[in-house]
Amino acid sequence: MREITKEQFVSAIRTLLVHANYFLPEDFLQAIKTAIETEVNLVAKDVLLKILNNAEISSITKLPLCQDTGIPQFFVDIGKDVCLNFDINATVQNITAEVYENEKLRCSCVVDPLKRTGKLHFGSVYIQCLNKDELDRRCKISVLIRGGGSENTSVFTNFLPTTNKEEIITYITETIIKLLPYTCPPVIVGIGVGGVIEESMILAKKSLLRTIGIRNKDLFYAEIEKQIKDAVNNSGIGPLGLGGKTSVLDVFIEAAPTHIATLPVSIVLQCHSYRKHTVVL
């Protein structure tokens, strides 16, 4: 059994939060550069160039990529031969508050959701114990920082199990196109299919950690990813809704076993402030 100390874990969380708030991931930057080359709409091309410029300024000045510094969402995957002998959730909350205070990042959360009272720095934590040979003695921690715009364009629905693939694809495509003007395109789309209700949403969010351009290993879902991406980009909405063919940079689908009487599907849109980062201990 390999023990990961609290100090190692705290250092990893600190690294994740600082890096994600100031540096866009390389796969996203490359996708934007490719889109600039292929985009024919001049306004859209200018918006894409400004996204790159914003990213460069943020990385140099350590000003946040977006004024909405969001809610950090942590995915902690623990190998079966790894021991973390401390309160993971409490540790994440403490270090999140510390980093956000020290870095002067906006306090975007309220304590009570209906009363809208009390401000705090908060992070959601999802822990999964794995039984995979490559991670048996390791712990993988990923963060996905999502602002209010991205969270507000998240949708869940339960289809009848008899619903065919074409109907589901049509629903997903139409929903994305409807929601695009309310977020900041170009977006990355995460889709969770199956599981139980809450699991489908976690699947959708966790899919956003995948590298842009990497398709689902199942060719059935890989083809659906491509089909949805092409359909949304043909909508003409474009960057920031100003027109063009770059509305979506990628679509990721993750699936899980589900009950025979249900078919949960979750959709999440991630704005162009694509704040994700992963550390392996």
C-alpha positions, 0 to 999 in steps of 0.5 A: 500500500502506497501512502500519499501524504496530505502535504503532497495532496495539498501541493497538487490541489494548489498547482491545479487551481493556480494553473487552471485559472491562468493557463488554457490547456495546450489542446484547446489552444491548438484547436483555436489556432486550427479554427483560425486557419479554417474560419472564413467569417472575418468577425469570427476569426477576430474573436478567435484571435482575441481568445488567444490574446486573452490567454497570452495576457493571462499567462504573463500577468497572472490575471484570471482567464475570466472574471468569473472564477467559478466553482472548481470541480475536482475529480479524484481517482484513487488506485486500489493500492493507494492510501490517503489518510486524511479528510479529502473533502475538507482538505480541498475546501481549505486549500481552495479558500486559501488559493482563491484568497491569496490569488485574489480570485473572485468569490463566486459562491453563496452559502445558501442557494435560495436566500443568496446569503453568505459568500465563500470559496467552494469546490465540488469533489467527486471521488472514485476508487479505481481498479486499473493496473496503470493507476493501482499505485497512483492518484489522479486529480483533475480540476474543471473550473466552470463559471455560471454561464457554463453551469446554467447551460447544463441540461438533464433529461430522461428518455424512454428506453425505446427512444432511437438513436436518431431522436436522441441525436436530434434532441442533443443537437437542437438543445446545444444550438438553443443554449449556445447564445447563453454561453460563450462559444466556441464551446466544448460539449460533454454528454453523459449517457446512462448510469443513474440520474446524477451519474449521467451529469458527472459523466458529462462533466468528466468527459470534458477532461478528455483531450480535444480530438480524441474520440470515444473508444467505442466507434458507435459513440465516436461517430455520434460525437462527430455527427453532433459536432458537424451539425452544430457547427453548421448552425452558423452561430459562431464565436460569441454568437456573431456568426461563423462555422466555429461554434463547437470545438469538440463533442465528448460522450461517455456512457455507463450501464443503466436501468432497463426502464430508463435512459438518462442523458446529460448535456454540459457546455463548456465555454471558451474559458476552458479551465482544466488541469490534471496532476498524477501523484 
